[in-house]
């Protein structure tokens, strides 16, 4: 199946009052040299910030990335009467005057991670009112597993329209079997369980490294959680948590994105500040493709390859190939010497970027959750839209390798999760800039 797009969807999809609308403009075909330093992990930071509200005290979080999801979380934290002090990438959150309030739809829809306040406020107050979370349109993304866990612990859930109300006379430990190793559900249930009475066991828990980072923070706050990095978490509830300090781990998805860019455009491009073991599945696939890379400590050096072996990619839960790198990887596959396939097994709608790649000259056939990509494609710059965070990153990569100029609209999706991406790419030789629309 070939996907088609019409020109009218190239228009900006939403406008918030007072917002200056911008587009990303890329002149393609430039080699990238120098160093890109990786920031803190988005997927850790967006959970660590709500987690700080579980403490009766002041929490310090270091290496917080400068992304719009962070700012959206700050708005909710301030609504709940907590104070935030910021010094660069270091933030301090004082939750001693926390107030349990309705989290409005205007705030909750700004990002998916707003749902973490469900577990936090339910755990601390046994009551929470919040609207359905927002985030990228990459699938139906239900929160059924979150609610299943809360119900097992004694909560009653009422849903009216997009609003959820959760109440519990008492939260108690329970054995919870997740139907899918969901990162969000694992974290959210854990947030509620740390202050529940008794022992909670989460079976088929997600094992992502970001979850280990969050468990480390909670345990420093006085929680009792064991099993980090395994598929079984054991949480013994405590009555109170105190302030603590944590550092956000490096963002393996940001690192992977720049590593993929370097595989096509690098000239001794260095991506530093990484933990190589967090991207093992990516490196294995790049080695299979014949990518020129060398890992040196906490850095990787990349040089572009003229000939890449065709490969097949399947996204899986950690430690498999990350779903968040599937879309950028699909652009790399357009430059392989032959037919490749990429199968998405986590989300059903990671396909929004494909029609734009086709518009640029990629040859892609889609069948269900599998895309067959025929390389080697000559991409040409044009007007395209980011439809989600990682799809937007994929389109930046496409623009960087394309002939001519690429204009990317709806860039708020990209700025949600990539810290200073324009600055980082410009510093290594990319011709990329923001322009007002």
Beta strands, then each sheet from edge to edge (+ up, - down):
strand 1: 22-27
strand 2: 32-37
strand 3: 58-62
strand 4: 83-87
strand 5: 90-94
strand 6: 127-131
strand 7: 156-160
strand 8: 163-167
strand 9: 175-177
strand 10: 199-203
strand 11: 224-226
strand 12: 232-236
strand 13: 245-247
strand 14: 266-272
strand 15: 292-296
strand 16: 299-303
strand 17: 312-314
strand 18: 339-343
strand 19: 363-367
strand 20: 370-374
strand 21: 383-385
strand 22: 405-409
strand 23: 431-436
sheet 1: 21+ 22+ 1- 23+
sheet 2: 2+ 14+ 16- 15+
sheet 3: 4+ 5- 3+ 13+
sheet 4: 6+ 8- 7+
sheet 5: 9+ 10+ 12- 11+
sheet 6: 17+ 18+ 20- 19+
end
